[in-house]
Amino acid sequence: VLVANRKGVLKKKGILQDINQGGLSFIMPTHGLRKNEEIKIATMLGKKVFQTKAIVRWVAKDRVGIEYVNPSPEDIDFLAELYAAKVLNRVK
């Protein structure tokens, strides 16, 4: 996961932990992000690049949870399929 502030300045790279249609969480040591901060995120999901504006919803030491801001309908559909596949893999 790549994270940038509102001005587009790259902060750091993080490790994706969880993802769904509404948001994601990642690990990023010494990130300096604050709850309700507006950011931009980008990540590779398979062969697809997913990027969107987001808001930091929670911070716990080196973990961060974000909520997407106005992702495209195509991205929502893709994330729903990805999440369903993740859930189905847990059932097996």
C-alpha positions as CSV (number, residue, x, y, z in Angstrom):
1,V,0.0,0.0,0.0
2,L,1.3,3.4,-0.9
3,V,0.0,6.3,1.1
4,A,0.2,10.1,0.3
5,N,-1.2,13.1,2.1
6,R,-3.7,15.5,0.5
7,K,-0.9,17.3,-1.3
8,G,0.2,14.1,-2.9
9,V,3.5,13.8,-1.1
10,L,4.4,10.1,-0.6
11,K,4.5,9.3,3.1
12,K,5.5,5.6,3.1
13,K,4.8,2.1,2.0
14,G,2.7,-0.2,4.1
15,I,1.7,-3.9,4.1
16,L,-2.0,-4.6,3.3
17,Q,-3.7,-6.5,6.1
18,D,-7.4,-6.6,5.2
19,I,-9.6,-5.2,2.5
20,N,-13.3,-5.0,1.7
21,Q,-15.7,-2.8,-0.2
22,G,-15.7,0.0,2.3
23,G,-12.1,0.3,3.3
24,L,-8.8,-1.5,4.2
25,S,-6.2,-1.8,6.9
26,F,-2.5,-1.9,6.7
27,I,0.7,-2.1,8.8
28,M,3.0,0.9,8.5
29,P,5.5,1.5,11.3
30,T,6.1,5.1,12.4
31,H,3.4,6.3,10.0
32,G,2.4,9.6,11.7
33,L,-1.2,9.4,10.4
34,R,-4.0,10.7,12.5
35,K,-7.7,9.8,12.8
36,N,-9.9,11.7,10.3
37,E,-6.8,12.7,8.2
38,E,-7.5,12.8,4.4
39,I,-5.1,10.7,2.4
40,K,-4.7,9.0,-1.0
41,I,-3.9,5.3,-1.2
42,A,-2.8,3.0,-4.0
43,T,-2.2,-0.7,-4.1
44,M,-1.8,-3.6,-6.5
45,L,-4.6,-6.2,-6.2
46,G,-3.5,-9.0,-8.6
47,K,-3.0,-7.2,-11.9
48,K,-5.3,-4.3,-11.0
49,V,-4.1,-1.0,-9.6
50,F,-6.6,0.3,-7.0
51,Q,-6.2,3.9,-5.9
52,T,-8.6,6.3,-4.2
53,K,-9.0,9.1,-1.7
54,A,-9.6,7.9,1.8
55,I,-10.1,9.0,5.4
56,V,-8.1,7.5,8.3
57,R,-10.8,6.0,10.6
58,W,-8.6,4.4,13.3
59,V,-4.9,4.1,14.3
60,A,-3.5,1.5,16.6
61,K,0.3,1.7,17.0
62,D,1.6,0.5,13.6
63,R,-1.8,-0.4,12.2
64,V,-4.2,1.9,10.3
65,G,-7.7,1.5,9.1
66,I,-9.1,3.7,6.3
67,E,-12.5,4.3,4.6
68,Y,-12.6,5.0,0.9
69,V,-14.0,8.3,-0.3
70,N,-16.1,8.0,-3.5
71,P,-14.5,5.0,-5.1
72,S,-15.7,4.3,-8.7
73,P,-18.5,1.8,-9.2
74,E,-16.1,-0.5,-11.1
75,D,-13.7,-0.5,-8.1
76,I,-16.6,-1.3,-5.7
77,D,-17.6,-4.3,-7.9
78,F,-14.0,-5.5,-8.1
79,L,-13.6,-5.2,-4.3
80,A,-16.9,-7.0,-3.7
81,E,-15.6,-9.9,-5.9
82,L,-12.2,-9.9,-4.1
83,Y,-13.9,-9.9,-0.7
84,A,-16.2,-12.8,-1.6
85,A,-13.3,-14.8,-2.9
86,K,-11.5,-14.2,0.4
87,V,-14.5,-15.3,2.5
88,L,-15.0,-18.4,0.4
89,N,-11.4,-19.4,0.8
90,R,-11.9,-19.3,4.6
91,V,-14.9,-21.6,4.3
92,K,-12.9,-24.4,2.6
